[in-house]
């Protein structure tokens, strides 16, 4: 490929696009020359040269130039793969033992776009992690037309990498997109995007047993809108960050009986971006009083427990494990679904039903589940000034469920469920 061939294929829209195309062509030629001599350079020099292409990659994400993205991004992906498949596992400079649940900026993010008329997402590209441009009147900024997902990649003992049930995240995003009047990537596009995001950020996947790489796919209405209607253009974006525990301290919950998280007919059952900020005030007040998190009640009766700020909840009594039904106001968590299936295979009777608040005071164990926190036992629950503390026995059920789940996620236990996906 040379400059003349590329320019023959480019329809010159204006002089600015011409200049960009010339820069892309020259950068691609330089990249090929650079890759042919890569054995002469150390990893730090390599990274510095690849970083110089970040601005070109950003330009290539624009719709007018998207068709010229593949040569450059393919070369970059192949080069990154050659670095990180050289035998010895390369890790980013991170103190893995100090990881919490906060953003650590990694190398790449994955972007693909779609217009409302087409409703089909174009082939996406990897671009350097960084800020994105949005029109001030975009649907996501003005009307909150957006969804997000969350899933993790785990490193096995042999340094292989596993994703946990990515198809479920893809299907949940499609369900949410339908509710929010948005086109969504196909399941295959979603999983491919997640895999490529993980591979491009492979050195940020923590060592086995010391955390996970959290992947955050976003679906946003990015087309301009002044009136109240769906956006004309949409962007799917996936980025990643290494993470540790979501809550490092014991789980002491307070029941909120004045503010509701979700109401029937709303968006509580999908992962809409607008579901979370309305509870910041309640959550902040609870933490100021010394609680870890908040447990919300249903909006209709104010008598049944529903979920927390970012988790589903379970109670144990005897051999019965109960959890509120995900009927539209409760997010159908993928960790929740997995624990229901694991508990059933271990011989527990699992019930999805309305759970009155009074039952938490009679429960033997209470535990929370979510992608971020995985599974964590609740130490206490406070409701209208009344506090119940849960005494953990020698072998808590929650501990048994946690060990089984994380064993499957990290490859320590054979995955007879078919839940994990190898990233290679």
Protein Blocks (a to p, Z undefined) as FASTA:
>chain_A
ZZklmmmmpccfblmlmmmmmmmmmmmmmmmmmmmmmmmpcfklmmmmmmmmmmmmmmmm
pmklmmmmmmmmmmmmmmmmmmmmnopacdddddfklpccdddddfbdcdddddfklopa
cdddddddddddddfkbmklmnopacdddddddddfkopacdehklmmmmmmmmmmmmno
pacddfklmmmmmmmmmmmmmmmpccehiaccddddddddfbdcfbdcddfbdcdddddd
ddddfblbdcdddddfkbcfbdehiamlpccfklmmmmmmmmmmmmmnopabdcdddfkl
opaccbdfkbccdddehjbccddddehjaccdfklmmmmmmmmmnopacddddddfklmm
mcfbdcdddfklopacdfbdceehiacdddddfbdfklmmmmmmmmmmnopaccfkopac
cdZZ
